[in-house]
Amino acid sequence: MKAIIAVIDRLERWGILVSFSICLVALTISITTRYVFHRPLTWPDELTTYLFMLMTFLGASASIGNDTELKVDAIYMAFPGSRFVLDLFLNLLRLAASITFMMAGYNFIIIEIDMETVTPILQIPTSIIACMLPMFGILLAIRSLEGLRQLIFKNRKKGS
């Protein structure tokens, strides 16, 4: 499992870096053509929208792996002795959400393939864009299972 997590960590970091770099270049081109040449291009804006979506999904998965995701600390403070139960609930809820992302994403991809739709400017098949949903679901499931494994291992170690 550690090898899989290491590969996912690397893919997330590089995916975010490459997506951000391409966004930066595309937006620079867009701004330059709009304000310097007075000939605005539309494709950079569409491209950056899809790359921003990708960065959001990769960043959300990375934040789970780094344990920097948003949590309501007030619940942990209100029930300090229930940290294990709350973390278990969080990981199980996250796992359920990942299954929802995978199933809904798969159904969305099938619909997009049947409809043969493409994006308005870049003409990318929307089924490719829709692949982000199940991909995120898979990353979320792996992160949740790893979180459950670490939680149970830590609790078992504490009990020994």
C-alpha positions in Angstrom: 0.0 0.0 0.0 2.9 2.4 0.7 4.1 2.0 -2.9 0.7 2.9 -4.2 0.5 5.9 -1.9 4.0 7.1 -3.0 2.9 6.9 -6.6 -0.3 8.8 -5.9 1.6 11.4 -4.0 4.0 11.9 -6.9 1.1 12.0 -9.5 -0.8 14.6 -7.4 2.3 16.9 -6.9 3.3 16.7 -10.6 -0.3 16.9 -11.8 -0.9 20.1 -9.8 2.5 21.6 -10.9 1.9 20.9 -14.6 -1.7 22.0 -14.5 -0.8 25.2 -12.7 2.1 25.9 -15.1 -0.1 25.4 -18.1 -2.8 27.7 -16.6 -0.2 30.4 -16.0 1.0 30.2 -19.6 -2.5 30.1 -21.1 -3.7 33.0 -19.0 -0.6 35.0 -19.9 -1.4 34.4 -23.5 -5.0 35.3 -23.0 -4.2 38.6 -21.2 -1.5 39.5 -23.7 -3.7 39.0 -26.8 -6.6 40.8 -25.1 -4.8 43.9 -23.9 -1.8 44.2 -26.1 -3.0 43.0 -29.5 -6.7 43.7 -28.9 -7.5 40.3 -30.3 -8.9 38.2 -27.4 -8.5 34.4 -27.6 -11.2 32.3 -25.9 -9.4 28.9 -25.8 -7.1 29.8 -22.9 -10.1 30.6 -20.7 -11.8 27.2 -21.4 -8.5 25.3 -21.0 -7.8 27.0 -17.6 -11.3 26.1 -16.4 -10.7 22.4 -17.0 -7.2 22.5 -15.5 -8.5 24.3 -12.5 -11.1 21.6 -12.0 -8.3 19.0 -12.2 -6.1 21.0 -9.7 -9.1 21.1 -7.3 -9.6 17.3 -7.4 -5.9 16.6 -7.1 -5.4 19.2 -4.3 -8.4 17.7 -2.3 -6.8 14.3 -2.5 -3.4 15.6 -1.6 -4.8 17.4 1.4 -6.3 14.2 2.7 -2.9 12.5 2.3 -1.2 15.3 4.2 -4.0 15.4 6.8 -4.5 19.1 6.0 -8.1 18.8 4.9 -10.8 21.1 6.4 -12.2 19.6 9.6 -14.5 21.0 12.3 -12.1 21.0 15.2 -14.9 22.1 17.6 -16.3 18.6 17.5 -13.0 17.1 18.4 -12.7 19.6 21.3 -16.2 18.9 22.5 -15.6 15.2 22.5 -11.8 14.7 23.2 -12.2 11.1 24.2 -14.0 10.2 21.0 -11.3 11.0 18.5 -11.0 7.5 17.3 -14.7 7.2 16.7 -14.9 10.6 15.0 -11.9 9.8 12.7 -13.4 6.4 11.9 -16.7 8.1 11.0 -14.9 10.7 8.9 -13.0 8.0 6.9 -16.1 5.9 6.4 -18.1 8.9 5.3 -15.2 9.9 2.9 -15.3 6.3 1.5 -19.0 6.5 0.9 -18.5 9.8 -0.9 -15.8 8.2 -3.0 -18.2 5.5 -4.1 -20.7 8.1 -5.0 -18.2 10.0 -7.1 -17.2 6.8 -8.9 -20.7 5.7 -9.6 -22.1 9.1 -10.6 -19.0 9.8 -12.6 -19.3 6.5 -14.5 -22.9 7.2 -15.3 -22.0 10.8 -16.4 -19.3 9.4 -18.7 -21.7 7.0 -20.3 -24.2 9.7 -20.9 -21.6 12.0 -22.4 -20.3 9.2 -24.7 -23.8 8.4 -25.9 -24.5 12.1 -26.6 -21.1 12.6 -28.2 -20.8 16.1 -26.9 -17.7 18.2 -27.1 -16.6 21.4 -25.3 -17.6 24.6 -27.1 -14.2 26.0 -28.0 -11.5 23.3 -27.7 -13.8 20.6 -29.1 -12.6 18.1 -26.4 -15.1 15.3 -25.9 -16.8 16.0 -22.6 -16.6 12.4 -21.7 -12.8 13.0 -21.2 -13.6 15.9 -18.9 -16.1 13.8 -17.0 -13.4 11.2 -16.3 -12.2 13.5 -13.5 -15.1 12.5 -11.3 -14.5 8.7 -11.1 -10.7 9.4 -11.1 -11.2 11.6 -8.0 -13.5 8.9 -6.5 -10.7 6.4 -6.9 -8.1 8.7 -5.3 -10.5 9.5 -2.5 -11.2 5.8 -1.9 -7.5 4.9 -1.8 -6.8 7.8 0.6 -9.8 6.8 2.8 -8.7 3.2 3.0 -5.2 4.2 3.9 -6.6 6.5 6.5 -8.7 3.6 8.0 -5.6 1.4 7.9 -3.5 3.9 9.7 -6.3 4.6 12.2 -6.8 1.0 13.1 -3.0 0.3 13.2 -2.5 3.3 15.5 -5.4 2.2 17.8 -4.2 -1.4 17.9 -0.7 -0.2 18.7 -2.0 2.1 21.5 -4.1 -0.8 22.9 -1.1 -3.2 23.1 
